[in-house]
Amino acid sequence: MNRIITVLLLAVGSLVVLSLTMLASGTMLKAGDTQVASQAVACLFGFVALGLAARFDYHLLQRWAPVLYGVAVLLLVLTLLVGTAKGGAQRWLWGIQPSEFAKMGVIVGLAAFAARFEHRITHFFSGVVGMASVAALPLALILVEPDKGTTALLLGVTFLMMVVAGVRIWQVAVPAIACVAMFVLIILNSEYAMKRVNSFLHPEKNTDGYHQVLQGLYAFWAGGVDGVGLGMGSFKFNVPEHHTDFIFPVVGEELGLPFTLGVVAVFGAILICGALITQSAPDLFGALLAGGITFLICGQAMFNLGVVTDLLPNKGIPLPLVSRGGTGVVMMLGLVGCLVSVARSGVAGASRSRLFGNPFQRMDTDLPESE
């Protein structure tokens, strides 16, 4: 398990280094730009959060789950009431994005609820309806901002956590289909969302909506296999949001194919490490916490990479630990610290009981070995 923790931290550290490097490359011609400095400060706070979370027992989160969940909901409500609007969306409050904190609130809330009602989690109302009720309020508030991308991401995390908790697949399928249908209706009734979908399906007829993705693809093409060199990219200045949602094409243009494939491989390593930590967690709360965090980081990465490579309709969602965003990087690094905490507990837990083959088995239900 120590090797898994080492690989996880190296993977996360490499993404943070890449982030600061690409931000510096993108701002080197802009005198007085403070993006790199502010992001570096956020990373520093994030690593402090990682260290503290890794050091403390993750069960403290279970004890404080109602408080974390309540604070997340309160911040989302305040965002809608007195938050700052930008680009047609009201997602900022006092310079932070509460939806980033809500990701943690939803995951911890779901894990605590499932652990509390573990003995009844296979019942439809105790399992599916109960966990869905926990996620419903914060997801509804995020959707109203509007932030459909984060809502869809957290919906996926919620359903995957249900499966890890032990809910029967057929029970999850019904609400999952209902949520997909609801999202289709929301998109069909949103002029802005339909413009992006039409740009994805018919780019030749919607050149304005396709501009951002097209410029990103040009950046990949310009970089080729070897890249044009760090700081030498020119297409990046034609890519809107090249510091945030579309930072991956900048990596492709300047550093080339090996680094773009390397980023994908690093997220793959995080996925494997997270899955192994989830499997070896000593209790259900730890397994759900680790699984939820892993699904969140890797799911968000897949979402972003799919958008910038034109495999998914364009929807603004950052690349975890790489895109600029102070709130996002602090929360993501803090969640990685929680993942490390579960891993450290899993080492002791696996040595005390035979949990590796069954991550949801309780120690007090083990049968004694026959002599």
ROMAR-464579 format. One record per atom (N, C-alpha, C): x, y, z. Coordinates in steps of 0.05 Angstrom, whole numbers, padded with zeros to 5 digits, always signed. Layout:
BEGIN
XYZ/...
***
This chain:
BEGIN
+00016-00024+00000/+00000+00000+00000/+00017+00025+00000/+00041+00024+00013/+00059+00047+00012/+00067+00054-00016/+00071+00033-00033/+00078+00038-00061/+00055+00052-00075/+00030+00044-00069/+00007+00056-00082/+00005+00086-00074/+00010+00092-00049/+00010+00120-00040/+00031+00136-00054/+00055+00124-00056/+00077+00137-00070/+00071+00144-00099/+00060+00124-00113/+00052+00128-00141/+00031+00149-00144/+00011+00148-00125/-00010+00168-00126/+00001+00196-00122/+00018+00200-00102/+00029+00227-00097/+00047+00236-00119/+00062+00218-00131/+00079+00226-00154/+00062+00234-00178/+00040+00220-00182/+00022+00227-00204/+00009+00254-00200/+00000+00259-00176/-00013+00284-00169/+00008+00307-00171/+00031+00303-00160/+00052+00323-00161/+00060+00330-00189/+00062+00310-00207/+00070+00315-00234/+00049+00332-00249/+00023+00328-00243/+00002+00344-00255/+00004+00373-00245/+00009+00377-00220/+00012+00404-00209/+00036+00419-00222/+00058+00405-00224/+00082+00417-00237/+00076+00424-00266/+00062+00406-00280/+00054+00412-00308/+00036+00436-00309/+00017+00438-00290/-00001+00461-00290/+00014+00487-00288/+00032+00489-00268/+00046+00514-00264/+00064+00520-00288/+00076+00500-00300/+00093+00504-00323/+00078+00515-00347/+00054+00503-00352/+00039+00512-00375/+00026+00540-00370/+00019+00546-00345/+00009+00573-00339/+00031+00593-00343/+00055+00586-00335/+00078+00605-00339/+00083+00609-00368/+00081+00588-00384/+00085+00590-00413/+00064+00608-00426/+00040+00606-00416/+00018+00621-00428/+00018+00650-00421/+00033+00658-00400/+00032+00685-00390/+00059+00699-00392/+00079+00686-00405/+00106+00697-00405/+00108+00723-00420/+00089+00728-00439/+00090+00752-00455/+00072+00774-00443/+00059+00769-00420/+00041+00788-00408/+00054+00800-00383/+00063+00824-00385/+00076+00837-00362/+00056+00842-00340/+00064+00836-00315/+00047+00841-00292/+00026+00820-00288/+00025+00798-00303/+00005+00777-00300/+00011+00762-00274/-00009+00759-00258/-00005+00746-00232/-00017+00718-00230/-00025+00707-00253/-00039+00681-00253/-00022+00659-00241/+00004+00658-00249/+00021+00637-00240/+00026+00639-00210/+00030+00664-00200/+00035+00668-00172/+00011+00660-00155/-00013+00669-00164/-00037+00662-00149/-00043+00632-00150/-00037+00619-00172/-00041+00590-00174/-00021+00576-00156/+00003+00586-00156/+00024+00573-00139/+00016+00575-00109/+00005+00598-00101/-00004+00601-00073/-00027+00582-00068/-00045+00579-00087/-00067+00560-00083/-00057+00531-00081/-00037+00525-00097/-00025+00498-00096/-00011+00493-00068/+00001+00514-00058/+00014+00512-00031/-00007+00506-00010/-00029+00521-00010/-00051+00515+00008/-00062+00487+00004/-00064+00480-00021/-00074+00453-00028/-00057+00431-00017/-00030+00434-00019/-00012+00413-00008/-00013+00413+00023/-00017+00436+00035/-00021+00436+00064/-00047+00421+00071/-00068+00425+00056/-00093+00410+00060/-00089+00381+00056/-00074+00374+00035/-00068+00345+00030/-00053+00333+00053/-00033+00347+00064/-00017+00336+00086/-00034+00332+00111/-00051+00352+00117/-00068+00350+00141/-00088+00328+00138/-00101+00326+00114/-00121+00305+00110/-00109+00278+00111/-00085+00275+00100/-00071+00249+00100/-00063+00240+00129/-00057+00260+00145/-00048+00254+00172/-00070+00246+00191/-00094+00259+00188/-00116+00253+00206/-00132+00229+00197/-00146+00217+00216/-00164+00195+00211/-00188+00204+00195/-00192+00191+00172/-00214+00199+00154/-00242+00195+00167/-00244+00180+00189/-00269+00177+00202/-00280+00203+00214/-00262+00222+00218/-00271+00249+00227/-00291+00261+00207/-00287+00255+00181/-00305+00265+00161/-00333+00253+00165/-00334+00227+00173/-00359+00214+00177/-00374+00228+00201/-00359+00235+00221/-00371+00248+00244/-00381+00276+00237/-00366+00290+00220/-00373+00317+00213/-00388+00319+00186/-00397+00297+00176/-00411+00297+00150/-00435+00316+00149/-00453+00316+00169/-00475+00334+00168/-00467+00364+00167/-00445+00371+00181/-00436+00398+00180/-00424+00405+00153/-00407+00388+00142/-00396+00393+00115/-00417+00395+00094/-00437+00377+00096/-00459+00377+00077/-00475+00403+00079/-00481+00411+00104/-00497+00435+00109/-00482+00460+00099/-00456+00462+00104/-00441+00485+00095/-00440+00486+00065/-00438+00463+00052/-00438+00462+00023/-00464+00473+00012/-00486+00464+00023/-00513+00473+00014/-00516+00503+00019/-00507+00512+00043/-00510+00541+00050/-00494+00558+00030/-00470+00550+00024/-00454+00565+00005/-00466+00566-00023/-00478+00544-00031/-00492+00544-00057/-00516+00562-00057/-00531+00563-00035/-00554+00581-00033/-00545+00610-00034/-00524+00616-00019/-00513+00644-00018/-00503+00652-00046/-00492+00633-00061/-00482+00639-00087/-00505+00648-00106/-00528+00635-00103/-00551+00642-00120/-00563+00668-00111/-00560+00675-00085/-00572+00699-00075/-00555+00724-00078/-00529+00721-00071/-00511+00745-00071/-00485+00740-00086/-00484+00718-00101/-00459+00711-00115/-00454+00729-00139/-00431+00725-00151/-00422+00741-00174/-00429+00726-00200/-00442+00740-00218/-00449+00729-00244/-00426+00735-00264/-00420+00715-00280/-00399+00718-00300/-00405+00699-00323/-00406+00710-00348/-00411+00693-00371/-00438+00680-00371/-00458+00693-00359/-00485+00683-00359/-00490+00662-00337/-00471+00658-00319/-00474+00638-00297/-00467+00651-00271/-00481+00644-00250/-00475+00655-00223/-00463+00633-00206/-00436+00631-00207/-00422+00608-00195/-00402+00617-00174/-00398+00643-00170/-00376+00652-00153/-00387+00667-00129/-00374+00662-00106/-00381+00675-00081/-00356+00683-00067/-00352+00709-00063/-00328+00720-00049/-00302+00709-00061/-00302+00707-00088/-00278+00699-00101/-00273+00669-00102/-00291+00652-00092/-00288+00623-00093/-00312+00611-00108/-00309+00586-00116/-00331+00571-00129/-00342+00550-00109/-00364+00556-00097/-00376+00537-00077/-00382+00510-00089/-00386+00508-00115/-00392+00482-00127/-00368+00463-00123/-00344+00473-00121/-00320+00456-00116/-00322+00444-00088/-00329+00461-00069/-00332+00450-00041/-00356+00431-00040/-00377+00436-00057/-00400+00419-00056/-00393+00391-00066/-00373+00388-00083/-00364+00361-00091/-00357+00344-00067/-00341+00356-00049/-00333+00342-00025/-00358+00337-00007/-00375+00357-00004/-00399+00354+00012/-00417+00331+00003/-00420+00328-00023/-00437+00307-00034/-00424+00280-00029/-00398+00277-00035/-00385+00251-00032/-00385+00242-00002/-00378+00261+00016/-00377+00254+00044/-00405+00248+00054/-00425+00264+00045/-00453+00259+00054/-00463+00232+00044/-00458+00225+00020/-00466+00199+00009/-00453+00176+00024/-00426+00179+00028/-00412+00157+00042/-00422+00154+00071/-00427+00176+00085/-00436+00174+00113/-00464+00162+00114/-00481+00170+00095/-00508+00159+00095/-00508+00129+00090/-00493+00120+00070/-00492+00091+00063/-00480+00075+00086/-00459+00086+00099/-00447+00072+00122/-00467+00070+00145/-00483+00091+00149/-00502+00091+00171/-00524+00070+00167/-00532+00067+00142/-00554+00048+00136/-00544+00024+00119/-00520+00016+00126/-00507-00006+00111/-00524-00031+00111/-00537-00037+00134/-00552-00062+00136/-00578-00062+00119/-00586-00038+00109/-00610-00036+00093/-00604-00024+00065/-00580-00024+00057/-00572-00010+00033/-00583-00024+00008/-00589-00050+00009/-00599-00064-00014/-00629-00059-00018/-00643-00047+00002/-00671-00040-00001/-00673-00015-00019/-00692-00014-00036/-00695+00007-00056/-00697+00034-00042/-00715+00037-00022/-00720+00063-00010/-00697+00071+00009/-00685+00051+00022/-00662+00058+00040/-00637+00063+00024/-00634+00049+00002/-00609+00052-00014/-00611+00073-00035/-00626+00067-00057/-00627+00086-00080/-00641+00112-00072/-00665+00110-00061/-00680+00135-00054/-00665+00151-00033/-00654+00137-00013/-00640+00151+00008/-00616+00166-00002/-00598+00152-00017/-00574+00165-00027/-00581+00187-00048/-00602+00182-00064/-00610+00202-00083/-00620+00227-00069/-00633+00224-00047/-00643+00247-00031/-00620+00263-00020/-00598+00250-00012/-00575+00265-00002/-00563+00282-00024/-00561+00271-00049/-00548+00286-00071/-00567+00306-00084/-00593+00303-00081/-00612+00319-00097/-00610+00349-00092/-00609+00358-00067/-00610+00387-00061/-00585+00401-00072/-00560+00393-00065/-00537+00407-00076/-00536+00405-00107/-00544+00383-00119/-00543+00381-00148/-00563+00400-00161/-00587+00402-00148/-00607+00421-00159/-00597+00449-00158/-00584+00457-00136/-00573+00484-00133/-00551+00490-00154/-00534+00470-00159/-00513+00473-00179/-00525+00476-00206/-00546+00460-00212/-00559+00461-00238/-00572+00488-00243/-00582+00501-00222/-00595+00527-00225/-00575+00549-00231/-00549+00546-00225/-00530+00568-00228/-00528+00580-00256/-00529+00568-00279/-00529+00539-00284/-00501+00528-00289/-00498+00503-00280/-00473+00489-00285/-00480+00460-00291/-00488+00455-00316/-00497+00428-00324/-00474+00408-00323/-00450+00417-00330/-00427+00398-00330/-00421+00386-00303/-00419+00404-00283/-00414+00394-00255/-00437+00377-00245/-00462+00385-00252/-00485+00370-00244/-00484+00341-00256/-00478+00339-00281/-00476+00313-00294/-00454+00296-00282/-00431+00309-00276/-00409+00295-00264/-00416+00284-00237/-00429+00300-00220/-00436+00291-00193/-00458+00270-00194/-00476+00272-00214/-00496+00251-00218/-00482+00224-00223/-00462+00225-00241/-00447+00200-00247/-00433+00189-00222/-00421+00207-00206/-00408+00199-00182/-00428+00187-00162/-00451+00199-00160/-00472+00189-00142/-00480+00160-00150/-00486+00155-00175/-00494+00129-00184/-00472+00108-00180/-00447+00116-00185/-00425+00097-00181/-00421+00091-00152/-00425+00111-00134/-00423+00106-00106/-00445+00088-00096/-00468+00090-00108/-00490+00071-00102/-00482+00042-00107/-00469+00038-00130/-00461+00011-00138/-00440+00001-00118/-00420+00018-00111/-00399+00010-00092/-00412+00004-00065/-00432+00019-00058/-00445+00015-00032/-00460-00012-00030/-00466-00024-00053/-00479-00050-00053/-00508-00050-00063/-00517-00026-00073/-00544-00025-00085/-00545-00043-00109/-00567-00056-00113/-00570-00074-00136/-00571-00057-00162/-00558-00068-00183/-00555-00054-00208/-00582-00046-00220/-00601-00065-00219/-00627-00059-00231/-00642-00036-00217/-00636-00033-00191/-00648-00011-00176/-00636+00016-00184/-00610+00016-00191/-00597+00040-00200/-00606+00048-00228/-00612+00028-00245/-00618+00033-00273/-00642+00050-00276/-00663+00046-00260/-00688+00062-00263/-00683+00092-00259/-00672+00100-00236/-00667+00129-00233/-00646+00140-00252/-00627+00123-00260/-00607+00133-00279/-00620+00140-00306/-00638+00123-00315/-00652+00128-00340/-00669+00154-00338/-00682+00156-00314/-00698+00180-00310/-00681+00206-00310/-00658+00205-00298/-00640+00228-00298/-00630+00235-00326/-00623+00215-00341/-00615+00220-00369/-00637+00233-00385/-00662+00223-00381/-00685+00235-00395/-00689+00264-00386/-00686+00269-00360/-00689+00296-00350/-00668+00315-00362/-00643+00305-00364/-00622+00321-00375/-00627+00328-00405/-00637+00308-00419/-00643+00312-00447/-00664+00334-00450/-00684+00333-00433/-00705+00354-00434/-00694+00381-00427/-00676+00383-00407/-00664+00408-00400/-00648+00420-00423/-00633+00403-00436/-00616+00412-00458/-00634+00421-00482/-00655+00405-00487/-00673+00413-00510/-00686+00439-00505/-00690+00447-00480/-00703+00472-00473/-00684+00494-00467/-00658+00490-00472/-00638+00510-00467/-00625+00518-00494/-00630+00543-00502/-00619+00552-00528/-00588+00550-00528/-00576+00558-00506/-00547+00558-00504/-00536+00530-00506/-00548+00511-00492/-00539+00483-00492/-00543+00471-00519/-00566+00476-00532/-00571+00465-00558/-00552+00476-00579/-00543+00501-00576/-00523+00512-00594/-00497+00496-00593/-00489+00488-00569/-00465+00473-00566/-00468+00444-00577/-00492+00433-00572/-00496+00406-00583/-00497+00406-00613/-00510+00426-00625/-00510+00428-00654/-00482+00434-00666/-00466+00449-00651/-00439+00454-00659/-00423+00428-00660/-00428+00410-00641/-00415+00385-00639/-00424+00366-00662/-00450+00366-00667/-00461+00348-00687/-00457+00358-00715/-00459+00384-00719/-00458+00397-00746/-00439+00420-00745/-00413+00415-00741/-00394+00438-00739/-00393+00456-00763/-00398+00444-00787/-00397+00460-00811/-00419+00481-00813/-00441+00477-00798/-00463+00495-00798/-00463+00514-00774/-00445+00509-00755/-00444+00525-00731/-00415+00533-00724/-00403+00548-00742/-00374+00554-00739/-00368+00571-00714/-00387+00588-00706/-00382+00605-00682/-00381+00587-00657/-00400+00569-00654/-00400+00552-00631/-00378+00532-00631/-00367+00526-00654/-00346+00506-00657/-00318+00518-00656/-00316+00544-00654/-00290+00558-00656/-00271+00549-00635/-00279+00548-00610/-00261+00540-00588/-00249+00513-00592/-00266+00493-00598/-00257+00466-00603/-00238+00465-00627/-00246+00479-00648/-00230+00478-00673/-00202+00490-00668/-00200+00511-00653/-00174+00523-00647/-00157+00504-00630/-00170+00490-00612/-00156+00470-00596/-00145+00447-00613/-00161+00438-00633/-00151+00417-00651/-00128+00427-00668/-00129+00452-00676/-00107+00464-00691/-00081+00464-00674/-00084+00469-00648/-00061+00470-00630/-00049+00442-00628/-00066+00421-00626/-00056+00394-00626/-00041+00388-00652/-00053+00396-00674/-00041+00390-00700/-00014+00405-00703/-00013+00430-00694/+00012+00445-00696/+00035+00432-00680/+00028+00421-00657/+00048+00408-00640/+00058+00382-00651/+00041+00367-00664/+00050+00342-00675/+00061+00323-00654/+00082+00308-00662/+00093+00289-00644/+00113+00302-00624/+00129+00320-00634/+00151+00330-00617/+00144+00356-00603/+00123+00371-00612/+00116+00396-00601/+00134+00418-00611/+00125+00443-00609/+00140+00466-00619/+00159+00477-00599/+00158+00467-00574/+00176+00476-00553/+00161+00492-00532/+00170+00490-00508/+00157+00504-00485/+00159+00534-00489/+00136+00547-00488/+00134+00576-00492/+00134+00585-00520/+00136+00567-00539/+00138+00574-00567/+00111+00571-00582/+00091+00562-00569/+00065+00558-00582/+00052+00585-00589/+00039+00585-00612/+00024+00609-00621/-00006+00604-00623/-00014+00579-00629/-00043+00574-00631/-00057+00577-00604/-00041+00573-00583/-00054+00575-00556/-00067+00602-00551/-00056+00623-00564/-00068+00649-00560/-00094+00653-00575/-00100+00634-00593/-00126+00634-00607/-00146+00616-00594/-00138+00602-00573/-00156+00583-00560/-00168+00597-00535/-00195+00603-00536/-00207+00615-00513/-00205+00596-00488/-00201+00608-00465/-00198+00593-00440/-00175+00573-00440/-00153+00582-00453/-00130+00563-00455/-00116+00560-00428/-00123+00576-00408/-00111+00572-00381/-00128+00553-00364/-00153+00550-00372/-00172+00535-00355/-00181+00509-00370/-00205+00511-00382/-00217+00487-00394/-00201+00476-00417/-00187+00493-00432/-00172+00483-00455/-00142+00485-00452/-00132+00478-00429/-00104+00478-00424/-00090+00453-00437/-00105+00432-00441/-00093+00408-00453/-00083+00412-00481/-00098+00426-00499/-00086+00432-00525/-00060+00448-00524/-00057+00465-00504/-00031+00479-00501/-00009+00459-00495/-00014+00439-00479/+00005+00418-00474/+00012+00404-00500/-00008+00398-00516/-00003+00384-00541/+00013+00401-00561/+00007+00427-00562/+00022+00444-00581/+00051+00447-00573/+00057+00452-00548/+00084+00459-00540/+00101+00434-00533/+00089+00414-00522/+00104+00391-00512/+00101+00366-00529/+00080+00365-00546/+00077+00343-00564/+00063+00319-00554/+00062+00298-00571/+00046+00274-00565/+00055+00259-00540/+00082+00256-00535/+00090+00241-00510/+00078+00253-00485/+00076+00279-00483/+00066+00292-00459/+00035+00290-00457/+00022+00292-00480/-00007+00289-00479/-00015+00260-00471/-00001+00240-00482/-00006+00213-00475/+00003+00208-00445/+00024+00223-00437/+00032+00221-00409/+00011+00230-00390/-00003+00252-00397/-00024+00262-00379/-00046+00241-00377/-00053+00229-00399/-00074+00208-00398/-00065+00185-00381/-00039+00177-00384/-00028+00155-00368/-00028+00162-00338/-00022+00187-00332/-00022+00195-00303/-00049+00193-00291/-00070+00201-00306/-00097+00198-00295/-00105+00169-00294/-00094+00153-00312/-00099+00124-00310/-00086+00112-00285/-00062+00122-00278/-00049+00113-00254/-00065+00121-00229/-00076+00145-00229/-00093+00154-00207/-00117+00137-00204/-00129+00129-00227/-00152+00111-00227/-00146+00084-00215/-00123+00073-00223/-00115+00047-00212/-00109+00048-00182/-00094+00069-00174/-00088+00072-00146/-00114+00076-00130/-00132+00092-00140/-00157+00097-00126/-00173+00071-00123/-00174+00055-00145/-00189+00030-00144/-00177+00011-00123/-00151+00009-00122/-00137-00008-00103/-00142+00001-00074/-00142+00027-00070/-00147+00038-00043/-00176+00033-00035/-00195+00036-00055/-00223+00030-00049/-00226+00001-00041/-00213-00017-00055/-00216-00045-00050/-00205-00053-00023/-00183-00040-00014/-00171-00048+00011/-00180-00031+00035/-00200-00014+00031/-00210+00002+00053/-00221-00016+00075/-00216-00008+00101/-00224-00025+00123/-00254-00025+00129/-00269-00006+00118/-00298-00005+00123/-00312+00008+00100/-00339+00007+00100/-00355+00016+00078/-00351+00046+00074/-00350+00062+00096/-00347+00091+00093/-00321+00097+00078/-00299+00084+00086/-00274+00088+00073/-00274+00080+00043/-00287+00058+00037/-00289+00049+00010/-00305+00069-00008/-00327+00079+00003/-00343+00098-00012/-00329+00125-00015/-00315+00133+00007/-00301+00158+00005/-00279+00157-00016/-00263+00135-00016/-00242+00132-00035/-00253+00128-00063/-00274+00112-00066/-00286+00108-00092/-00298+00134-00103/-00312+00149-00087/-00323+00174-00096/-00303+00194-00105/-00281+00197-00090/-00259+00215-00097/-00246+00207-00123/-00241+00181-00126/-00229+00171-00150/-00247+00175-00174/-00273+00169-00171/-00292+00174-00193/-00293+00203-00201/-00292+00221-00181/-00294+00250-00186/-00270+00259-00202/-00245+00253-00193/-00221+00263-00206/-00219+00251-00234/-00222+00225-00237/-00218+00213-00263/-00242+00218-00282/-00266+00219-00271/-00289+00226-00287/-00288+00254-00298/-00279+00273-00282/-00276+00301-00291/-00254+00303-00312/-00233+00287-00308/-00211+00287-00328/-00221+00276-00355/-00236+00254-00354/-00246+00242-00378/-00265+00262-00393/-00281+00276-00377/-00300+00295-00388/-00285+00317-00403/-00265+00329-00390/-00249+00350-00402/-00234+00341-00427/-00221+00318-00425/-00205+00307-00448/-00224+00301-00471/-00248+00291-00465/-00267+00285-00487/-00276+00311-00501/-00279+00332-00486/-00288+00358-00498/-00266+00369-00516/-00242+00372-00506/-00220+00385-00521/-00211+00369-00545/-00217+00343-00545/-00209+00326-00569/-00234+00322-00587/-00255+00336-00582/-00279+00336-00598/-00293+00308-00598/-00291+00294-00576/-00306+00269-00573/-00332+00273-00558/-00335+00296-00544/-00359+00303-00529/-00367+00332-00536/-00392+00339-00533/-00400+00367-00537/-00386+00385-00518/-00380+00409-00527/-00366+00429-00511/-00381+00437-00486/-00369+00433-00463/-00381+00442-00438/-00358+00449-00419/-00358+00473-00409/-00336+00483-00393/-00333+00467-00367/-00312+00451-00366/-00305+00437-00342/-00275+00434-00341/-00261+00441-00319/-00232+00442-00319/-00219+00415-00318/-00194+00413-00325/-00178+00389-00323/-00167+00389-00294/-00174+00369-00278/-00166+00369-00250/-00136+00371-00246/-00128+00389-00227/-00101+00393-00219/-00083+00405-00241/-00094+00411-00264/-00079+00423-00286/-00089+00450-00294/-00116+00452-00297/-00128+00478-00304/-00124+00498-00282/-00123+00524-00289/-00122+00545-00269/-00148+00546-00254/-00146+00551-00228/-00170+00553-00210/-00162+00548-00182/-00161+00568-00165/-00152+00565-00138/-00169+00547-00121/-00196+00551-00122/-00214+00535-00106/-00212+00506-00114/-00211+00501-00140/-00211+00474-00151/-00186+00459-00142/-00162+00471-00144/-00138+00457-00138/-00135+00452-00108/-00144+00471-00091/-00143+00466-00062/-00161+00443-00054/-00186+00442-00065/-00204+00421-00059/-00195+00394-00069/-00184+00394-00094/-00175+00368-00105/-00152+00357-00089/-00133+00374-00082/-00110+00364-00066/-00119+00355-00038/-00138+00369-00027/-00149+00361-00001/-00162+00333-00003/-00177+00329-00025/-00190+00303-00029/-00169+00281-00033/-00147+00287-00047/-00126+00268-00050/-00114+00260-00023/-00112+00280-00005/-00104+00274+00023/-00122+00255+00037/-00149+00258+00032/-00168+00239+00044/-00164+00211+00032/-00157+00210+00007/-00152+00184-00006/-00128+00171+00007/-00107+00187+00012/-00083+00176+00026/-00090+00166+00054/-00107+00181+00068/-00115+00173+00095/-00129+00146+00095/-00147+00142+00075/-00160+00116+00072/-00139+00094+00066/-00120+00100+00049/-00099+00081+00042/-00083+00073+00067/-00076+00093+00083/-00060+00087+00107/-00076+00070+00127/-00101+00075+00129/-00118+00058+00147/-00122+00031+00135/-00122+00029+00108/-00126+00003+00096/-00103-00016+00100/-00079-00005+00104/-00056-00022+00110/-00060-00038+00136/-00068-00023+00157/-00072-00036+00183/-00097-00053+00182/-00118-00044+00168/-00143-00059+00167/-00139-00085+00153/-00124-00085+00131/-00120-00110+00116/-00104-00130+00131/-00086-00120+00149/-00069-00139+00164/-00085-00151+00188/-00106-00137+00197/-00122-00147+00219/-00144-00166+00211/-00154-00162+00187/-00176-00179+00177/-00174-00184+00148/-00187-00204+00138/-00185-00212+00110/-00204-00196+00093/-00199-00170+00090/-00217-00152+00076/-00210-00149+00047/-00186-00157+00039/-00177-00151+00012/-00195-00164-00009/-00204-00189-00003/-00222-00202-00022/-00250-00192-00021/-00259-00180+00001/-00286-00169+00004/-00284-00143+00019/-00283-00120+00004/-00278-00094+00017/-00301-00085+00035/-00324-00098+00033/-00347-00089+00049/-00353-00107+00072/-00336-00126+00078/-00340-00145+00100/-00333-00131+00126/-00350-00135+00146/-00346-00122+00172/-00329-00140+00190/-00311-00128+00205/-00294-00144+00223/-00309-00160+00243/-00331-00148+00253/-00345-00162+00275/-00363-00185+00265/-00364-00189+00238/-00379-00211+00228/-00362-00233+00217/-00335-00230+00220/-00317-00251+00211/-00321-00276+00228/-00320-00299+00216/-00321-00324+00231/-00293-00332+00238/-00289-00342+00262/-00262-00350+00270/-00252-00373+00253/-00227-00373+00248/-00215-00395+00233/-00215-00421+00249/-00220-00443+00236/-00219-00468+00250/-00191-00476+00255/-00186-00487+00278/-00158-00495+00284/-00152-00523+00274/
***
